[in-house]
Structures are given as structure tokens and as C-alpha cells.
Amino acid sequence: MSRQLLRNPSAMQRAANVVATSARGAAGLPSHLERNSSQLQQQCKLTASVVVRRWKSLLHNNNSAQKLRTTATVTTTATRRRSQAEALNARGSHSPFDAPARCMSTKAQASDMNILQLNNINANYVSMEYAVRGPIVIRAGEIEKELLKGVEKPFDRVIRANIGDCHAMGQKPLTYLRQLMALTMEPRLLDSPDYPDDIKSRAVDILAGCLGGSMGSYTDSAGMEFVRRQVAVFIEKRDGGVPSDYQNIYLTGGASPGIKSIIGLLNCQVNGQLPGVMVPIPQYPLYSATITELGMTRVDYFLNEDKGWGLDRKELQRSFDEAKKQCNPRALVVINPGNPTGQVLTRDNIEEIIKFAYENKLVILADEVYQANVYDKNSKFFSFKKVMNELGGPHRNQELISFLSVSKGYLGECGIRGGYMEVVNMCPEVKAVLTKSITAQLCSTTAGQVAISALVNPPQPGEPSYELFEKEKCAVLDALKERAELVYKTLSSFEGYTVNPVQGAMYVFPKIEIPPKAVEAAKAKNMQPDVFYAFELLETTGICIVPGSGFGQLPGTYHFRSTILPQTVLLKEMMEKFRVFHADFMTKYK
């Protein structure tokens, strides 16, 4: 394949065109972005000829070696507003230009034998990125194996602060949920005196909703009706009596499949324009990955870091108006509480967003999976549905899809894969098409559906399980609040750090001033500065974080995302290692 590409300019050009994209202008930026406007206007326009030259260099090296064949992926940038040339050279970008040998096959077989090759598979899959499981995380896994083999390191373990996996970081499962799952999976335990009667009663009700009385049977494609009705009651109670119809509830394998199904539903050209999805920057990479995978257009709007990662309606309008020149914006994604930023939107902010979406005919995708994770005493979670209905008038008719998951909150059951979405004000005919699409996936995991039941229908006062449930729930949330404050205070004391308080969610997203010498050292290694910093941290301390470039950030600024999930003792150890590393880093590169 390498020789064929070198001999076939048209094939080379097609490969180049997968990578080459053009930048958007930045005219009309609001005041807090003006200082970056020139950088935004000077985004690298990576031409096909540049990509061709790099591919030739890569393929020539591969042919000379005659030992390795590439399976690494070609990438486009995760963020249009950062330099695409830097993104392609960054070690965190999955670029083939610096793909390490471990990502390549050691077989000497010619790739001509393979039916599937890079030039005949979906180019969107090649371009897609997902930063929270990228090269730094891969390297962290390698280091763990090296430690097991006795390789000497300046640390004795890897601390994985890269992903919001609660149980992996030591959080204990709640007794109530695990007992309910045990009883539904093994009904013979219903005769055991070791389980409280209220949990047995819940298990019997769930099993009655399963065909054959077994969790091994398929459920309705939208999920068990019994559980969906429980979800509707939960939403009504949460929102102060705003009605919820169980027929608008879909149980999903975590929030992610629901989000992907809705974005896919929007994937239609209107008047010859590609569909666009507005996403906050910084954003959770699920959105950029899904939009790229589906060949849609991502429309970035910037959160205001100087105002606690708040949202400015003027910035929303700027982003929308600019995007309309190139695509047809159809949906607005809002993550509240924020990931990776940890902010909690005010009610006034939510009202502004709803009005903006209504006036510009945008569907709101409300990612509310962290709604139970609010730590700041001056912050409060308001659901978009509640605010929308209280606004009344035409805004009550705003099209909205909201998402919740058992992976976050106080359950933290990431691996069970339970979630739901509620569709509000959707055209019945469109909803029927959505249901048809979900039907083709059969149903979400029944274990996840049980977990959702546990989330929305917890033990009530007076029931046998209530006291233990409340104790365990409060212990989890109190510990998270303590760690949020610990991380904020510690990182705020570091030289060159700017940190907003962690109001909610499970993350901190500090801004770092990286010294010019470190920036030069990063360029020498074909890395972005925040990627360079993260790798140095990992190799020196064993702490695994995610560079801010994987989430999107203003050009010229550098961030990283870290979870607050390590148990308090481990988190204190992590913060001390972080402190020593950062002091040494600043001294080394001053």
C-alpha cells in the first residue's frame, strides 16, 4: 500500500483531503476573546500539499524499514480554533506522523492482502479523536505494566486522574443498588433473610416487568415500562410538579448512546448545508468525536473563564451567526454542571440560553448527568425543563432532550451502563422515527435499567434500607465536596496557575502559564505545550491527567483536566507530588 500511494498521486491527494480542513474567521469576537482574535484569524489552513509531503515522508520511512506497517490513524483537529499544524504534530492527536512503534504491526506481510485499508474505510472514523482515552492514557497503562515487571520508576504506582471512573478510584458501591441487582439477577436470593424487605419488594416489581420474569429477556426497546414510569415520577418530583410522560423516556446504556442517537437524528443537510451542532469550549470529547464520526460540523462557542466559566449570550450569537456562513446549526449542547470545567449555571444563564435557542430555532441537548454533584453553597442545579416551563409562553414549547446517567452522581456505576433521556416537545412523527432507530438496537442492558430504577426510586424514610442508604450517599457526596475544595486550594497556590472553584461535577480545569523555554522544548518534540506538560508529569510522578487541548481552549492558553475522584488520602499524596513536580518544572524551564 505504501508504494502504491507513493506511485499514485490521486490516491495521495484523497488521503490528504481527509486531513486538510479550512479555518473559520473570528470577526466580531466579544471583548473577553478580543485578545485572541488575531490568533483565531490566523488558524493554520493545512493544505493538501502539506499533508502529501508528510505522507510521502512517513511512507518512505516505512518502506525503508520494511518491518512496520502503519495502522495509526490520520487525524483532523479536535478543535477548529487551535493550530491544525500543531494538532497534527501533537503527541496527543493520534497522528501517524509521530505514531510510536507500539501502534504498528510487526508483521512483514504486505498490506495489499487486507481488504480494509485506510483509503477505503469511513474517513470520519479515521479523523475521530477521544482525548480522555488518548496516548497519555495508553502510556499510563504501559507504565503500570513496567512497574509490575520491576522497572525502576521515581514512583510506585500510577494515579489515574484522567477519567471520571468513580469506582476505579476507590469509591465503594452503595449497598442498596448492589442488593437490588443481586436479587433481580438471582431471584432465588429473595428467600434469603440477608436482604431487607423493601429491596425484595422492589426486585419483585422489576422482575414482574420482565418477560418470563427473567433479567435475561429482552425489554421493550425504550426500556421496561415499569422503570420508565419511575423515571417520569422522579422528574416530576425534581422539577416541582412539571408533568413528565413516561412515553417520552428512553432508557439507554449510559448517557452516551442517547446523546449519539439524537445527534445522529439531526444529521441531515438542509438547503444544501451540512448540519451543525453548537458545543461549549471546553467540551466533553464525546461531542466532538460523535460530530466528526457522523460527518457533521462542530460549532464552537467559548465559555468565559474569567467569569467562572459562565456563558455569554453574545458569544452564543457570535458563534451562531458565524457558523451560518458554512453550515446549518441545528442543536445547542449545554453541559450543566460542566465537564471539564466544573461550573454550575445560574438560573439567569439558563433562561438566556433557552431564549437564544428558541429565537434561533435550535434544539437544546441538556447534558445534566452531574446534577447531584453540586458542592458550592451558593450554587444550585436547575433543570432546563423546569426553567423552560416556568418561563411560560412560547418558551414552554422549546424542543429539548435531557440526559442523566448512573455513572456519575453518588452512584458512580460507570461500568453498569445505565442512563435515560427525556424528549420534550418533539414532533410525534420524528419521535416515531427515533423510536424506530432505537428499536433496531433491541434494548439497553437490563442491568443498567435496574440501576436507573435504583437511582430514581431510592429507599424512603421509614423503609428498612433508608438509614444505610442515606449514610452511604451522604458520605460519597461529602467526600467529593471535601476533595473539590482541597484540589482548588492546592492548585491555586501553584506558580502560574489560575483556577476557578469546583462548583460541581467531578473535575478541575486549571489554566497554566507554561514558560517559553518549556514551549520551545515541546515544539522540539512535536508536542503541544500542555501535552508536553502532561507527559512530563506522568513520567515523573505517575499522575495521569488530560491536556486541555483535548477539550478545546482559547488559542495561546494551556489547561488540563483532572478528576477529584481519588480517595482523600491518595488525593493529598497526588497534590503533594503535583506541587513538587510543578516547582521543579518551573525552575527547570525558567
VEXKOLBA-206302 format. One record per residue (C-alpha): residue in three letters; x, y, z. Coordinates in steps of 0.001 Angstrom, whole numbers, plus 524288, in hexadecimal, padded with zeros to 5 digits. Layout:
REM VEXKOLBA-206302
ALAXYZ
...
***
This chain:
REM VEXKOLBA-206302
MET800008000080000
SER80B3F8094A8033F
ARG8115C807DF7F5BB
GLN80413808E57EF39
LEU8012A815B27F61B
LEU80E7481B3F7F25F
ARG80C23817657E425
ASN7FE1981C127E3D3
PRO7FCDF82ADF7E5C2
SER7EDFF82A8D7E515
ALA7ED3E820BF7F035
MET7F6E0829117F7BC
GLN7EE8F835107F53F
ARG7E26082E277FA4B
ALA7E97382A77806C3
ALA7EE178386580826
ASN7E08283DDF80672
VAL7DBB1835CF811F8
VAL7E4F583D8081A9B
ALA7E4B584AEF81472
THR7DA35853F7819B7
SER7D8668629581947
ALA7D76286BBC824AD
ARG7CC60874C7827A6
GLY7CE2288333829DF
ALA7CCA68897E836FA
ALA7C6A689691833DB
GLY7BDC489C4A83DDF
LEU7C386895B9849C9
PRO7BE6B89AA0856D2
SER7C7728A29485F88
HIS7CC9589741867B8
LEU7D1208908485B2D
GLU7D6AD89C5285400
ARG7E47C899EB85897
ASN7E42688D0185154
SER7DD708918F844F0
SER7E9D6892C783D03
GLN7ED9F884F8840A5
LEU7E03C8800783D02
GLN7E0FC886F682FF2
GLN7EE6A8811D82D70
GLN7EA7F8730682FBA
CYS7F2CA869F2827AD
LYS7EC408662B81B09
LEU7F2B68591C8191E
THR7F31A8574980A7B
ALA7F28D84A8C80361
SER8006C84CB77FE6A
VAL805A984D7D80C46
VAL7FED7840CE80FBA
VAL803FF83A698034F
ARG811F583DF5806D1
ARG81059838738147D
TRP80A1882C1280F90
LYS8152782A1D805D6
SER81F0982BB7810BA
LEU817C18222D8196D
LEU815C68180880EC0
HIS823EA8192180A3B
ASN82898816708180C
ASN81F8580AD681928
ASN824478051680C4A
SER83267806BA81081
ALA830217FFDB81D49
GLN828BB7F47B81693
LYS8248B7EFEA82416
LEU819257F83882819
ARG80C597FB4582184
THR8043D80643826A6
THR7F70A8046282CD1
ALA7F742811A483349
THR7EC8381AFB82F87
VAL7ECC6827A282803
THR7E6F98328383016
THR7E03583F3582E78
THR7E025848BC839A8
ALA7D7108472C84533
THR7D618855E3845E2
ARG7D4F785EBA83A13
ARG7DA1686A38841AC
ARG7E78A864CF84498
SER7F26E8635C83ACC
GLN7EFC48579E83254
ALA7FE1A855F882F3E
GLU8012F8553C83DC0
ALA7F5CB84C0983FD4
LEU7FAD98429D835B2
ASN80856842F283BAA
ALA8039184200849B1
ARG8064C8353685033
GLY7F87E835118553D
SER7F222835DE847EB
HIS7F316827C984336
SER7FAEF82CD1837A7
PRO802438230C82F1A
PHE80D5B82CA682DBC
ASP812818290D83B29
ALA80B9581C1D83DA9
PRO81418813E9846B9
ALA8181980653842A3
ARG80EF68000F84C6F
CYS80363804B784437
MET808497FDB883811
SER807F77EF99833C5
THR814DA7E84983499
LYS810A27DED3829F0
ALA817EF7E03181D2C
GLN80BF47DCCD81518
ALA808637E62A80A3F
SER7FC5C7EE5280D6D
ASP7F7867EB547FFAF
MET7F22F7DEC180587
ASN7E8887E64280DE5
ILE7DB267E93C80860
LEU7D9437F48B811E1
GLN7E3757FF3A810A5
LEU7E44880D72814D3
ASN7E0328123880770
ASN7D3CE809F7806A7
ILE7CDCA80B438142C
ASN7C53E81604819A1
ALA7CE018220C819EB
ASN7C63D8278382555
TYR7CA9E81C1882DB8
VAL7D8A581F1882A15
SER7D70682D4F82E03
MET7CFF182ADB83AD5
GLU7D70082D52847C5
TYR7D3AB82AAC85606
ALA7DD5B8317285EE0
VAL7DA0882B5A86C0A
ARG7DEA981E2486712
GLY7E9B58232E85E7F
PRO7F8838211885DD2
ILE7FB58825F586B8A
VAL7F1EE81C0987121
ILE7F7E7811798688D
ARG805478150F86DE4
ALA7FFEE8148C87BC7
GLY7FBA6806888794F
GLU809268032087434
ILE80F72808F388046
GLU806AA800B7888FE
LYS80B627F482881FD
GLU819767F90B8833A
LEU817C47FAD3891D8
LEU812757ECF7892F0
LYS81EA67E80E88C0A
GLY827547EF09895CD
VAL82BAF7FA4888D2C
GLU8314780527895A7
LYS82900811778960C
PRO8292881D8C89EBF
PHE81BB98191E8A394
ASP8154D80C5A8A751
ARG807F880DA88A0D4
VAL80059814ED89671
ILE7F59D81DFE89B38
ARG7EB2B81E73890B5
ALA7E50F82BE7891C8
ASN7E19F82C238836B
ILE7D3CC826C788358
GLY7C7A98279B88BE5
ASP7C7AF8194C88FD7
CYS7C33781A0A89DFC
HIS7C4B580BE78A217
ALA7D1DC80A7C89B72
MET7D68C815558A47E
GLY7D1CB80E9C8B0D0
GLN7C39A812C78B268
LYS7BBC9807BA8B87E
PRO7AEF58036E8B242
LEU7A2978068D8B9AD
THR79D177FAAC8C0AC
TYR78F327FD838BC50
LEU7923A7FD228ADCA
ARG79AAB7F0FD8AE5B
GLN7909D7E9AD8B681
LEU785ED7ED428ACCD
MET78E417E88B8A186
ALA7918B7DBEB8A898
LEU783407D8DB8AB17
THR77EFA7DBC289D30
MET78A1A7D3EE89753
GLU7886C7C86E8A0A6
PRO77A207C7D68A4F4
ARG77CC87BC2F8ADCA
LEU783147C5DF8B71E
LEU7757C7CB4B8B9B2
ASP7742A7C0638C3C5
SER780767C4CC8CAE4
PRO77EF87CC048D7E7
ASP78B277D40C8D47B
TYR783957DDAC8CC0A
PRO77A3E7E8428D111
ASP76BE27E6EA8CDA8
ASP76B167F3F98C684
ILE775C17EFDE8BD1F
LYS76F467E2A38BB2E
SER762967E9938B7F0
ARG769617F2178ADD7
ALA76FF47E63F8A7CD
VAL762FF7DF048A69C
ASP75CF17EACB89FBD
ILE768227EBAF8960D
LEU767D77DD1989324
ALA759397DDEE890E6
GLY75C3C7E780885F9
CYS765817DDFB87F52
LEU760DF7D3F18758D
GLY7618F7C6A687BD5
GLY764C77CD43888AE
SER773247CD38884B6
MET77D397D7F288323
GLY782AA7CFF087800
SER777327D35086F2E
TYR7764B7DEBD865D5
THR76ECC7EA8786A9B
ASP7672B7F44886295
SER770C17FBB485A0A
ALA76E7E80820861CF
GLY770728008186E6F
MET7678B7FA1A8785D
GLU75AE4801A78795A
PHE75B0F7FFD18881A
VAL76845806A888947
ARG764C08114787F8E
ARG758E28148C887BC
GLN761D48158889391
VAL76A8F81EE588C02
ALA75EE68277A88898
VAL75B0082852896F6
PHE7690C82BC189A94
ILE76978836D18909A
GLU75C7083C6489514
LYS7610D83C6C8A325
ARG76E368426E89F8D
ASP767C684D3C897A0
GLY75D5F850FB8A15E
GLY751D684A9F89AAF
VAL754DC84D6E88C61
PRO74E3B841F488574
SER756538371787F87
ASP750F682C8F87680
TYR7578981F458776A
GLN7557681DB6868C4
ASN75F8282893866DC
ILE769A2820F786EC7
TYR773CB8182B86875
LEU77CCC80FBC870BC
THR78A7780F7486B1C
GLY79795808F386DA3
GLY79CDD814C5874EE
ALA79A878228786FF6
SER7A3D88211F8645F
PRO79B618186485B85
GLY78FE68218785D6F
ILE7980B82D62859F1
LYS79D678269A84DE2
SER78FDC8225884982
ILE78A9C8303E84A27
ILE7963C8363D8431D
GLY794C882BB9838BA
LEU7866782F168375C
LEU78A4483D1B83407
ASN793BA838D882978
CYS78CCC83E1381D89
GLN790B5848558139F
VAL786FE8537881288
ASN787A985C63806B1
GLY7947485609802EA
GLN79B288595180FB6
LEU7A14684FA28190E
PRO79AE184F0982680
GLY7A219855C583195
VAL7A2018531D84025
MET7A5D385DE78499C
VAL7AE9D8590085489
PRO7B4FF8601A85FE7
ILE7C3AA861E885FF0
PRO7C92A85BBF86820
GLN7C08C85009864E9
TYR7BF79841B08681E
PRO7C60983A5785CC2
LEU7BA458316B85AC7
TYR7B40B83CA085353
SER7BF7883FD184A69
ALA7C1BE83155847DF
THR7B37582EAC84478
ILE7B22C83A9C83BCE
THR7BE82836D583469
GLU7BA548289C8336D
LEU7AD7B82CB382D2C
GLY7B3C583663823DD
MET7ACB984206829D6
THR7B1E384F9982D2D
ARG7B5DC8534883ADD
VAL7B2A88614183E96
ASP7BADB8660C849FF
TYR7B64D87007853DF
PHE7BF9D8741585EAE
LEU7BC90873DF86D14
ASN7C1CB87FC787453
GLU7CCAC87B1E87D45
ASP7CE408889C8834B
LYS7C033887C98880E
GLY7C0A787A3988DFE
TRP7BE8387369880EB
GLY7B19F87A5D87F57
LEU7AA2887B74872A6
ASP7A8428884286B63
ARG79CB98895086238
LYS7A47F8927A8597B
GLU7AE81887BE857AF
LEU7A3BC87E1F85440
GLN79E7C8876D84A03
ARG7AC0988A3A84486
SER7AEB487BC384314
PHE7A16F8791C83CF0
ASP7A2268845683335
GLU7AFE1880AF82F0B
ALA7AC4D8725582D76
LYS7A09B8754D824BC
LYS7AA268795481A11
GLN7AEEE86B548192F
CYS7A4968624581ECB
ASN796E28616382434
PRO79793861A083327
ARG78CD7858BC83839
ALA78FBA855DC84680
LEU795DC85C0C85273
VAL79D298537785C31
VAL79DC18581786A44
ILE7A4F885080874E0
ASN7A01D8543588263
PRO7A6D78524E88BD3
GLY7B270853BE882DA
ASN7BC0B849CB87DD4
PRO7C78784C7B87DD8
THR7C5A1859B588432
GLY7BDEB8565989080
GLN7B5298626089009
VAL7A69A862A38935B
LEU79E5186B7D88ACD
THR795FC875B48917B
ARG787888762188EFD
ASP7890E8830D887B0
ASN7931787CBB87EDD
ILE789E48717687BEF
GLU77EE887AD887895
GLU787E1881FA86F13
ILE78B988753186890
ILE77D6F870E88670F
LYS7798F87DED86105
PHE7851B87D8E857D6
ALA781F386FAE85370
TYR773A1872DE85155
GLU7765D87F1F84966
ASN7806487831840EB
LYS7788D86B9283F38
LEU7824F862A3845F1
VAL77F81855F084D08
ILE7857C8560885AB6
LEU78D5684A1685ECA
ALA78E5F84B5E86D98
ASP79931842B2872F0
GLU79554842838814A
VAL79C4E83636885C9
TYR7A30D83D4D89122
GLN796BD84332896D0
ALA798E483CAF8A417
ASN7A6FB841898A489
VAL7A5B684F878A962
TYR7AF298538F8B430
ASP7AF408625B8B46E
LYS7A5F3867BE8BEB3
ASN7A233873018B5C1
SER79F3686A3B8AA27
LYS79306862778A708
PHE78F448595D89C09
PHE7838B85D63893BE
SER77F098543B88919
PHE77CC085A2E87BC8
LYS76F468542887B7E
LYS76B3A85AB48882F
VAL7702A8682988437
MET76A5C866DD876A4
ASN75CE48640787C21
GLU75DAE86ED288636
LEU761278789087B8C
GLY753FA8753C87592
GLY74F2487AE6868D3
PRO75587875F185C68
HIS761B78715F8639C
ARG759D28667C869C9
ASN759468609785C22
GLN768008606885A64
GLU76D008535985548
LEU775A284D3285FA5
ILE77C68840548622C
SER7829583E4B86F80
PHE78B918337887424
LEU78EE382CF688116
SER797BB821948849C
VAL79AE08188B88FF7
SER7A95781A2C88CCE
LYS7AA40826ED89459
GLY7A2D282CDC89FBC
TYR7A49B824EE8AC2A
LEU7A330817748A5EB
GLY7AEF38186789CF7
GLU7AB6B80B9789631
CYS7B2BE80E2288980
GLY7B40A80015884F7
ILE7A5D07FC45886C6
ARG7A20F805A687BD9
GLY7950980B0688005
GLY78EF1817C287BB5
TYR782DD81E4387658
MET77ECD8295B86D84
GLU77223830FE86D98
VAL76D73836F6860DA
VAL764D2842E18628C
ASN75C708498785827
MET7615F840B484D53
CYS758D183F3784148
PRO751628324B842C9
GLU7556C82DDF83541
VAL763C4830B583835
LYS76288829CD84538
ALA75D3C81DF083E28
VAL7695081DE58357E
LEU7721881F1F84179
THR76B09813B1847B3
LYS76CAC80BBE83B47
SER77B3C80E6D83B6D
ILE77C5580A58849AC
THR7744E7FE39846C6
ALA77EEF7F9D183D59
GLN788247F9598491D
LEU77ECD7F0008502F
CYS77FFD7F59885E02
SER789B77FAED867C6
THR78FDB7F1D8871C7
THR786377ED3887C16
ALA790777EF1A886B9
GLY7911B7FD7088304
GLN782587FE6088389
VAL782617F8EF89165
ALA78CB3802F789507
ILE7841780DE488FB6
SER778D580891897C1
ALA78184809408A3BD
LEU78575817398A085
VAL777C881C9389E92
ASN770F08146B8A900
PRO77A05814158B4D5
PRO7760680F908C28C
GLN76C8E818B38C93E
PRO76BD281CD68D797
GLY76650811D28DFD6
GLU76AFC806ED8D6CB
PRO775167FD2E8DBF5
SER77F9E801428D232
TYR77E1280FE78D3CD
GLU787848129D8DEE2
LEU792FD80B698D8C1
PHE78FF88111A8CB59
GLU7902181F148D071
LYS79C9F81CB18D807
GLU7A3CB817478CC39
LYS79E5B8217F8C2D4
CYS7A22382CE48CB9B
ALA7AFA2827148CDEC
VAL7B23F826DF8BF3C
LEU7AD6D834B58BCBB
ASP7B41383A698C8D1
ALA7C0F58343A8C4E1
LEU7BFD6839B28B723
LYS7BD28847398BCA4
GLU7C918846328C574
ARG7D1A48421A8BA0C
ALA7CC5B84CF58B14B
GLU7D0C2856F98BB5C
LEU7DDD48501D8BD80
VAL7E12A84FE68AF04
TYR7DD0F85E058ACFA
LYS7E4E1863378B877
THR7F0F285B368B552
LEU7F1C185E4E8A6DC
SER7EEB886CA58A952
SER7FB5686D938B119
PHE803D3869418A592
GLU80BE78732E89E1E
GLY805A6876B98912C
TYR7F8AB86FF28940D
THR7EB2A8760E892C6
VAL7E06586D6F89856
ASN7D1CA86F7D89911
PRO7CAD88694C8A4BB
VAL7C53285BC68A241
GLN7B6BA85ED08A3DE
GLY7B2238518B89F29
ALA7B4C484567896E0
MET7C16583DE38996D
TYR7CC2E845AD892F8
VAL7D54685145893D6
PHE7DA0A858458878D
PRO7E4FB861A488B6E
LYS7EC1B86ADC8824E
ILE7FAF4869F088257
GLU804F8873DB87E09
ILE80F3586B2F877B0
PRO81CAC871B587702
PRO821D9875038695C
LYS82D3F86B7A86AE3
ALA823838608486D7D
VAL81BA5864AF86196
GLU82805863B88595C
ALA82B338566F85F48
ALA81D87851E785BAF
LYS81F208567D84D98
ALA82C1484F4084CC3
LYS82497842D584FFD
ASN8194C84609846C6
MET8100A8477C85236
GLN806AC851E785679
PRO80B458583B8632B
ASP8001C852E286B7E
VAL802858453F86601
PHE810FF846B486925
TYR80DAB84ADD8770F
ALA8047B83F4A878DF
PHE80E8083575873F4
GLU8191083B3F87CAD
LEU80FCA83A3A88839
LEU80C8382C1D8851F
GLU81A93827A088347
THR81F3382EDA88F76
THR8143A82C3A89923
GLY80B40821DF89373
ILE7FFD882B7D8934B
CYS7F76782A2B88720
ILE7EF9F8362C882E0
VAL7E9D783AAD875DD
PRO7EF52846AA86EBC
GLY7E5D0851B586C8D
SER7E7D88510185DE5
GLY7DFE38447985E1F
PHE7D40A84C39862C7
GLY7D654858E285B7C
GLN7DBC48659D860D1
LEU7DE4F8737885C64
PRO7EA748743B853C7
GLY7F65D877E485BB3
THR7F0E28726F86867
TYR7F4518656A86E98
HIS7EC2585D22877B7
PHE7EA6F84F4B87C58
ARG7DF36847958820A
SER7E0BA83FB688E6A
THR7D64B83873895D1
ILE7D3FA83A7F8A44E
LEU7D0B782C0F8A5CE
PRO7DCC9826308AC7C
GLN7D993823178BAA6
THR7DDB382E058C3D5
VAL7EA4D827AF8C8AB
LEU7EE888249A8BACD
LEU7EA38832068B60A
LYS7F2BA838B18C035
GLU7FE29830608BBCD
MET7FB1E833EB8ADB2
MET7FA8D8427B8B0B5
GLU8079B842068B7CA
LYS80E0883AE78AC63
PHE807CB844E38A363
ARG80D30850288AB83
VAL81B1584AFB8AB4D
PHE81A7B847F589CCA
HIS8152F8555089915
ALA81F5585C8B8A128
ASP82A32854A089ABF
PHE824168568488D48
MET823A08654788ED9
THR831A9865A7893D7
LYS8366185D05888BF
TYR8302A8652087DF8
LYS8310B872F188345
***
